C-alpha cells in the first residue's frame, strides 16, 4: 500500500517508522545469515523481490474512486519468512517513492508496516499453521497470499483511521469508511494474487524442490507426496 508523501501528520508517520524499525533490523540479520549459509537461495530471493516490485507497482483504478494494487509479499513470506520480506518491501518502497512517485519517504514507515510487515507476518503464520495441520499445500499458499494482500489494506485503513478519526464515531467510523474504499476492488485482486502465487509455488516445486527443503518451507516427504498426487 502507498500512503502518499506528507499525508500522515505528526506524530503518526514518526510512530510507524519506530514500529517498523525492529522488524527491519531483524530482517537484515536473517538476510545476512541466509547469505552466509544458503547462497543457493539468492536467485529465488531476487525473483521474490522482483515479484513484489512488479505487483505493487501496478496502479489499478478502484471503483470507489481511489486506486489499488496487489502486494506480492505473500510469496516471499512463505519462502523466506516475514522479516526478510520486510527488507524486500523496504527496497521496493524506497525505489517506488524515489522514482515512481508511489508513497513517500515520511510515510514509508507506515507503508512498510502494512505491506512489508503485517501482511507478510499473517501470511507466514497461516502457512505454518496450515503446514502443521497437513492441509493441501497449494490451498494453504493461496490462503496465505490472499490474506497478506487483504490484511495489508486493513492495516492501512487502521493507520489512516487513527490519524484522521471521524468527528462522529471516531476511529471506528473512520476505519469502516477507509476500509470500504478499498474492499470492493481489493477482494478480487487478492483472490487473483492468491491463485498466481499458488501457481508460482507449484512451479518452484517442479524445478527446484531442493531449495524449498533447505529453506524449511517443505520437507522431502511433503514434496514427494505432492508429486505423487500430481502424477
C-alpha positions in Angstrom: 0.0 0.0 0.0 1.2 3.5 -0.7 0.1 6.4 1.5 1.4 9.5 -0.3 4.2 11.7 0.9 3.2 14.2 3.6 -0.3 12.7 4.0 0.2 11.4 7.6 0.6 14.1 10.2 2.9 14.1 13.2 3.3 12.1 15.3 1.9 9.2 13.2 4.4 9.0 10.5 7.3 9.0 13.0 5.5 6.4 15.1 5.1 3.9 12.2 8.8 4.4 11.4 9.7 3.4 15.0 7.3 0.4 15.0 8.8 -0.9 11.7 12.4 -0.4 12.7 12.9 -3.5 14.9 11.5 -5.7 12.1 13.9 -4.2 9.6 16.9 -4.8 12.0 15.9 -8.4 12.5 15.3 -8.8 8.7 18.8 -7.6 8.0 20.2 -10.1 10.5 18.3 -13.0 9.0 19.2 -11.9 5.4 22.9 -11.8 6.3 22.6 -15.2 7.9 21.0 -16.6 4.7 23.7 -15.1 2.6 26.3 -17.0 4.7 24.5 -20.3 5.0 22.3 -20.7 1.9 23.6 -18.7 -1.1 21.8 -21.1 -3.5 18.6 -19.4 -2.4 19.7 -15.9 -3.6 18.3 -16.3 -7.2 14.9 -17.2 -5.7 15.2 -14.3 -3.3 15.7 -12.0 -6.3 12.7 -13.5 -8.0 10.6 -12.9 -4.9 11.8 -9.3 -4.7 11.0 -8.7 -8.4 7.6 -10.2 -7.9 6.9 -7.7 -5.0 8.1 -4.8 -7.1 6.1 -5.7 -10.2 2.8 -6.4 -8.5 3.0 -3.5 -6.1 3.8 -1.1 -8.9 0.6 -1.8 -10.7 -1.8 1.1 -10.0 -5.3 0.0 -10.7 -8.3 2.3 -10.5 -10.7 1.5 -7.7 -14.5 1.5 -8.2 -14.7 3.8 -5.2 -12.5 6.5 -6.7 -9.2 5.5 -5.2 -6.6 3.1 -6.6 -5.5 -0.4 -5.6 -2.7 -2.9 -6.4 -1.7 -6.4 -5.4 1.2 -6.6 -2.9 3.2 -9.7 -4.0 4.5 -10.2 -0.5 2.7 -13.5 0.2 5.2 -15.5 -1.9 8.2 -14.1 -0.2 6.6 -14.6 3.3 6.0 -18.3 2.5 9.5 -18.8 1.2 11.7 -16.6 3.4 9.5 -15.5 6.3 8.1 -12.1 7.4 11.4 -10.5 8.4 13.3 -11.0 5.2 10.2 -10.0 3.3 10.3 -6.7 5.2 13.7 -6.0 3.7 12.5 -6.7 0.2 9.5 -4.5 0.7 11.7 -1.7 2.1 13.9 -1.8 -1.1 10.8 -1.8 -3.3 9.1 1.0 -1.4 12.2 3.1 -1.4 12.6 2.8 -5.2 8.9 3.4 -5.8 8.9 6.5 -3.6 12.0 8.0 -5.3 11.4 7.1 -8.9 7.7 6.2 -9.4 6.0 8.8 -7.1 4.3 5.9 -5.2 4.2 6.5 -1.5 6.8 8.7 0.1 9.8 8.9 2.5 7.9 10.2 5.6 5.1 7.7 5.1 7.4 4.8 4.2 7.4 3.5 7.8 3.6 3.2 7.6 3.7 1.7 4.2 6.4 -0.7 5.2 4.5 -1.9 8.2 1.3 -2.5 6.3 2.7 -4.1 3.1 6.1 -5.4 4.3 5.4 -6.5 7.9 1.8 -7.0 8.9 0.6 -8.7 5.7 3.7 -11.0 5.4 3.6 -11.9 9.1 0.0 -13.0 8.8 0.8 -15.0 5.6 3.7 -16.7 7.3 1.6 -17.6 10.4 -1.2 -19.0 8.2 1.3 -21.0 6.1 3.0 -22.6 9.1 -0.4 -23.4 10.7 -1.6 -25.0 7.5 1.6 -26.9 7.1 1.3 -28.3 10.7 -2.3 -29.2 10.1 -1.3 -31.2 6.9 -3.7 -29.2 4.7 -3.3 -29.1 1.0 -0.1 -27.2 0.3 -1.4 -25.2 -2.6 -4.6 -24.2 -0.8 -2.5 -23.0 2.1 -0.3 -21.0 -0.1 -3.3 -19.5 -1.8 -4.9 -18.5 1.5 -1.6 -17.1 2.8 -1.1 -14.9 -0.3 -4.7 -13.8 -0.3 -4.6 -12.9 3.4 -1.3 -10.9 3.0 -3.0 -8.8 0.4 -6.2 -8.1 2.2 -4.6 -7.6 5.6 -2.2 -5.0 4.2 -5.2 -2.9 3.2 -6.9 -3.5 6.6 -3.8 -2.2 8.4 -3.6 0.8 6.1 -7.2 1.6 6.8 -6.4 1.5 10.5 -3.4 3.7 10.1 -5.5 6.3 8.3 -8.3 5.9 10.8 -6.1 6.7 13.9 -4.5 9.6 12.1 -7.9 11.0 10.9 -10.7 9.9 13.3 -14.2 10.9 12.2 -15.8 13.8 14.1 -18.7 11.5 14.9 -17.8 7.9 15.8 -14.1 8.5 16.0 -11.6 5.8 14.9 -14.2 3.1 14.4 -16.3 5.1 11.9 -13.2 6.3 10.1 -11.8 2.8 9.9 -15.0 1.5 8.4 -15.0 4.3 5.8 -11.4 3.8 4.7 -11.9 0.0 4.6 -14.9 0.4 2.4 -12.9 2.4 -0.1 -10.5 -0.5 -0.7 -12.6 -3.6 -0.1 -14.7 -3.8 -3.2 -11.7 -3.6 -5.5 -9.2 -5.4 -3.3 -11.1 -8.7 -2.7 -11.0 -9.8 -6.3 -7.4 -8.6 -6.6 -6.4 -10.7 -3.5 -8.1 -13.8 -5.0 -6.2 -13.4 -8.3 -2.9 -12.8 -6.4 -3.5 -16.0 -4.3 -4.0 -18.0 -7.5 -0.9 -16.6 -9.1 1.3 -17.2 -6.0 0.0 -20.8 -5.7 0.9 -21.4 -9.4 4.4 -20.0 -9.0 4.9 -22.1 -5.9 3.9 -25.2 -7.9 6.5 -24.2 -10.5 9.2 -23.9 -7.8 8.4 -27.3 -6.6 8.7 -28.7 -10.1 12.1 -27.1 -10.9 13.9 -26.5 -7.6 12.4 -28.5 -4.7 15.8 -28.8 -3.0 15.7 -25.0 -2.3 12.4 -25.4 -0.5 13.8 -28.2 1.6 16.9 -26.1 2.6 14.7 -23.1 3.5 12.5 -25.4 5.6 9.5 -24.4 3.5 8.6 -28.1 2.7 10.0 -31.4 3.8 11.2 -34.0 1.3 8.3 -36.2 2.3 5.8 -33.4 1.6 7.4 -32.8 -1.8 7.3 -36.5 -2.7 3.6 -36.6 -1.6 2.8 -33.6 -3.8 4.5 -35.1 -6.8 2.8 -38.4 -6.3 -0.6 -36.7 -6.1 0.1 -34.8 -9.4 1.3 -37.9 -11.2 
